[in-house]
Amino acid sequence: MLDFAILWDWAGFALRWLHVITAMAWIGTSFYFIALDLGLTRATGMPRGVTGEEWQVHGGGFYHVQKYAVAPQRMPEHLTWFKWESYATWLSGAALLAVLYWAGAELYLIDPSKADLAIWQAIALSAGSIAVGWVIYDALCKSRLGDRPTLLMLILFGLILVMSWTLNQIFTGRAALLHLGAFTATIMTANVFLVIMPNQRIVVADLKAGRTPEPKYGQIAKLRSTHNNYLTLPVIFLMLSNHYPLAFGTEWAWLIAALVFLMGVTIRHYFNTMHARKGHPNWTWAATAVIFLLIAWLSTAPMRGEHALQAVDRDPTAAEAGMIAAAGFSEAEAAVLGRCSMCHAREPVWAGLHWPPKGVVLETPADIARHARDIYLQAGVSHAMPPGNLTWMEPEERAALVAWYRAARGG
């Protein structure tokens, strides 16, 4: 019979799958329309109000697309709205955040060496940090800075830099980068839900009422859409970063995260310029490579200083003490130390490893208790770890891990 831990892990897997699928749909439509908009050309004989057109070929047929700067003369009978891709991406991401980081706050969210928070405090700060970004961003866009897009983008980068540093002072490294991604993704979805879609509804209502829509609504939506275009690639990096300790397991993680936003700008600038038929600014790839090398250099500081050692040598929490006191812990500890800790150590002894995989350290009883659920799932009920069973973990040892975890959880 499946127990709660297994079902919960599958729930996380399902939400992650849904999040990836919806994100692909959103990013695909976003990139397509930006490229389409930039590639529009003027032609003779176009209808009034059309600012450009594009001929495209795909799937064995030809497409003729025209863009109205404000709106057509009348409301078309069939109008496709692109919104649910964005909404579904955010909703699935929020659910995944709750399942992984709120339900697993002690393991993934809270770092007692940074801020000794109660679970409810950590969750409140998590939710608040995501919401506050939109409030500040929206106020900046509605200010006079909205007429100076380049200066606005520079100020927004400063906001991201401050937010990245602040999150890294509160949460674990992996949670800090993930939350910066959620902070940015919330801005992007709120742009769609609270600005772009309402403005488009105003235009549609004007058309239905026979009024001439005002151009300002389209211009505002265009600015927010452009921001979303440049923010997409950094968000993808941040959402993937929790799989790579070199990105989050360093005191410079906050700066690495901020530099990723610069890489997003250089990469998107190249493609946007190319789609606009304004050439190929190859210097952007050189700039991207320099930023990437700087990030790689900054990542060489993880888990080497006094801060990391102090974080590992802390006393067990009450929950960890309960896991250590549970029946079968000594057998489970022996299995972990004998089969896992040569890699999952402060200084791994396995050839080719410089840092513990995924940042997971399994050297002390508190370490093992802290990662009990992952050990149970990865090496107990499944054979995911050790990879390829390179350390020859025996069936009896896996059974000991299962028995200990279930005893600690009351059955």
N, C-alpha and C positions, 0 to 999 in steps of 0.2 A: 504494500500500500504506500502511495506517495505521501511523504510528510510535508509539513508546511515550508521548510527551507527549500525543498526541491521545487514545489509549486511557485514559491516566491521568486526563485531564480528564473524559472521559465516565464513568469510574468514579466520580469525585467527584460528577458530576451525578446519576448513578443513586442514589448513597448519600444525597445531599441530598433527592432526590425521595422515597425511601423514608422518610427521617427526618421529612419534612413530613407524609406520609400517616399514619404511625404516631402522630405527635404529635397530629394532628387527632383520631384515634380515641381516644387517651388523654384528651386535654383534653375532648372531647365527653362521654365517659362520666363523667369526674370532675365536670364542671360539672352534668351532669344529675342525678347522685345527690346532690350537695350541695343543689341546688334542690329535689329531691324530698324529701330529709330535712327541710329547713327548712319545707316546705309541708305536711307531714303534719298531719291534723286528727283529733281524737277524735270517735268516733261511738258510738251505743248499739249493743249487740249484737255488738261485735267479739270475736273469739276471745281466749281467755286468753293473755296475754303480748304481745298486739299493742298497741303504743303509739300508733299513728296509721295513717291510711289516706289515699289520694289517688285521685281519679277524674281521668282524663286522656283527651283525645281526640286522635287522630293517625292519618293515613293511612286515613280513612274508618271507623275503629272506635273503641271505647271500651276503656280499660284501667283495671282496679281493682287498685291496689297497696297492700299492707299491710306494715308493718314490725314485726318482732319485736325487742324491745329486747335480748334475749339470744339466744334461739333458739326454734324451734317445739317442740312436744311430741315430735315424731318427725322423723327425717331424711327430707326429701323425696326422691322417686325421681329427680327431675331437678333439678340445681343448676348454675347457670351461674356460673363464676368469671371475674372481671374482673382479669386480671393481665398477659396477653401484650401488651396495648396499651402498658403501661408498660415491660416488658422490651424489646420491639422498638424502642421509641423510644430507650431508652438505648443499646442495642447498635448501632443504626444511627448514633447520634450519636457514639459512641466510635470507630466505624470511620471516620466522616467527619473527625473530629478527627485521626486518624492519617494519613489520606490528605492532608489539606490542611496541617495545622500541624506534624506530625512529619516527614512526607516533605518538606515545604516549609519546614523550620525556619529556614533561612538567610533566606528571604524574608519569612515571615509571623510567625515566633515570636520570633526573636532580634533584640534591639535593642542593638548594641554600645555605644551611648552610655549605656545603662542598666546592662547587665551583659554583659561580653564572655565569653559562654559557648560551650563546645564543644557540638556538636549533641546528643551523648548527655547532657550535663548539662542542657540545656534540656528535653529529652524527659523526663528523670527528674524535674525540678522540675514539669513539666506534669502528669505522672501523679500525683506526690505531692500536689500542691495539690488535686487533685480528690478524692483518697482521704481526706485529713486532715479535710476538712469533715464527713464523715459521722461520724468518730470523735468529734469534739468535740460535734457536734450530738446524737448519740445519748446521750452521757454526760450532757449537760445535761437531756435529756428524761427520763432515768431517775433523775435526782436529785430532790430535794424540789421543784425548780422545776416538775416535771410537774404538781403540784397548783395551781400559780399560772400559768395560761396567758398572762395579759397580761404579767406580769413576764418570763416565759420568752421571749415574742416580742420584747420590748425588748432582752433580752440577745442574742438571735439577730441582731437588727438590728445591734448593736454588732459581733458577729462578722463579719457581712457587710461592714461598713464597714472593719474592719481588713484583711480578706481582699482587698477591692477595692483598697485603698491598696498593700498588699504586692505584689499581682500587677502593678500599674502601675509598681512600682520594678524589676521583673525583665524583663517581656516588652514587646513592641510594644503600642501602645494597643489595636489591634484584637484582638490575642491576649489581652490582659488582660481585656477585657470578655467575650470568648467563653469564657474559662476561668472567670470568675465565674459565667456561665450554666451551664457544665458542672458546676462545683462545687455549684451549687444543684440542678440536675437530678439529680445523683447522690444527693443527700440524698432527693429525692422518690422516686426509684426504689428506693433502699435501704429507705425507709419501707414500700413495698409488699412488697419481696422478703424483708426481714429482720424486719419487725414485723407488718404487717397480715395478710399471708398465713399466717405461722406461727400467729398468734392464732386466725385463722379455722379453721385445721386442728385446733387443740386443741378448739374448740367442736364441730366436726363429729365428731371422735373421741369426745367425751363423749356426743354424741347416739347414735352407733352403739353405744356400750357401755351405754346406758341411764342414764348419769349426768346430773345437772343441771349444765349449764355455768355457770362463774362469770362474773358481769357484768363483772369487771375487764378481761377480754380485749377485749371490745367497746369499753369506754371508752378503753383505750389506743389501739386502732386508730382510733377516732373522732378523738382528738387529732392523730394523725399525718396522717389524711386532711384535717383542717381546715388544718393547716400547708401541705399540698400545694396546697390550694385557693387560699390566699393567695400562694403562691410562683409560681403558673403564669404570670400575666401578666408579671412581671419577667423570667422566663426567656425568654419569647417575644421581648421587647424585646432582651435581650442576644444572643440567637441571630441576630437581624436586624441588630444594630448594626454588624457588620463591613462592611455596605454603605453606611454613612453616616459619613464622616470627621468631621462635626460632633459625633458622639457619642464617637468614640475618639481623634480627632486633636488633643487638647488636654491640657494638664497637669492639668485638672480632670476628666478622664475617670473617675477613681476615685470622685469625689463625684457625678458625673452618674449613674453606675451605682447608687450607694447610694440616691440620691433616687428612682430608678425603682422601687425596692422600696416606697417610701412611696406612690407613685402606685398600685401594684398593690393595696396595702391599702385605699386610699380607694375605688377603683373596685369591688373585690370587696365591700367593706362595704355599698355602696349596693345591689348586686344581692342579696347575702345577706339584707339587711334586708327588701328588697322580697319575696323569695321566702318569707320567714318571715311575711309579711303584717303587718309591724310599721311600715308606712308607707314614705315615700320621703324618705330623708335627703339632700335636694338640696344640703346644705352640702358633701357629699363631692365634688361636681363643681366647686364653687368652690375647694376645697382642691387638687383635681387640677390645675385650671387654673393656680393659683399655683405649684405645684411644677413644672409643665411650663414656665412662663415663666422660672422660676429656672434650669432646665436649659438653656433656649435662651440665656439670658444667659451662663451659664458656658461654653457652647460657643464663644463669640466669641473665645477666646484661642488657638486652635490655630495652630501653624506660624508664629508671629510673633516669638517671642523668640529669644534667643541660643542656647538649647538646641536648637531646631529647626535653626538654621543650622549649628551644629557637627556635628549628626548627619548632615547631608547632605555636608559638606565633608571627611569622614573619608577616609583612604586606602582604596583597593580591597582587598578580601580576596583570598586566593589564588584562590578560585573565580572572582571577578569579574575578576581580572587575566587568568585563562585565557580568559575570554569576550572580553575586549578584545583579546587577542593573536591571536584566531582569524581565519582568512582571511575577508575580506568585512566586517570590522567597520566600516571607514571608510564603506562604502556604506550599511550599515545605520544607522550613526550619522547620516549626512546625511539619510536618510529620516525618522528619528525627530525630529531637530531641526527639520526643515522642515515636518513634518506633524502632530506631536504635542505638542511642547514649549510651544506657545503656551497650551495648556490645562494640561498637566502640568508646571507650573513652581511655584517657591516663591511667586511673585506672578504668577498667570495674567494674560495680556493679552487673553484672549477676553472680550468684553462679557458681563457678568452672572455671571462666575465669580470668586469670592473666594478659593477654595482649590482645589487640584488634585483632580480627580475621584478618588474612592476613596482619596485620600491618596497617589496615585502621582506621584512627581516624576521627570521625564526630562530633566534638563538637563546632566548630566555623564556622561562615559564610565562611571563607577562606577554611576550611576543606571541607565543603559541596560543594563549588564551584569547588575545586580541583578534587573531585571525582564525578563530575556531571554525566559523561558518565556511570560510573559503577552503580551509583544510578539509573539512567534511565533504564539501561538494567536489573539490578538485582532486583529492587523493583518496577519499573514502568511498562515496557512492559512485564516483566515476574514476576512470584511469587517466584523466587529463594530465595529472602530475604524479610522479616526475615524468617529464616529456620522454616518450618512447620507453618509459620505465628504465632509464639509463642506470639508475642506482639500485635496480632489482628489488623494489618494494614487494614484499610477499603478501599473498592474500590474507594471511593472519594479521599482518600489520594494518592493512586497510580495514579489516574487521574491527581491530582495536580502536582505530580512529572513529569509526561509525558508532561503536558502543559507547565510547567516552562522550561524544557530542550528544547523543540521544539521552544518555544518563544525566548530563548537565542540564539538558532542556526538559527533563522530567518525562522521558519516555520516547 
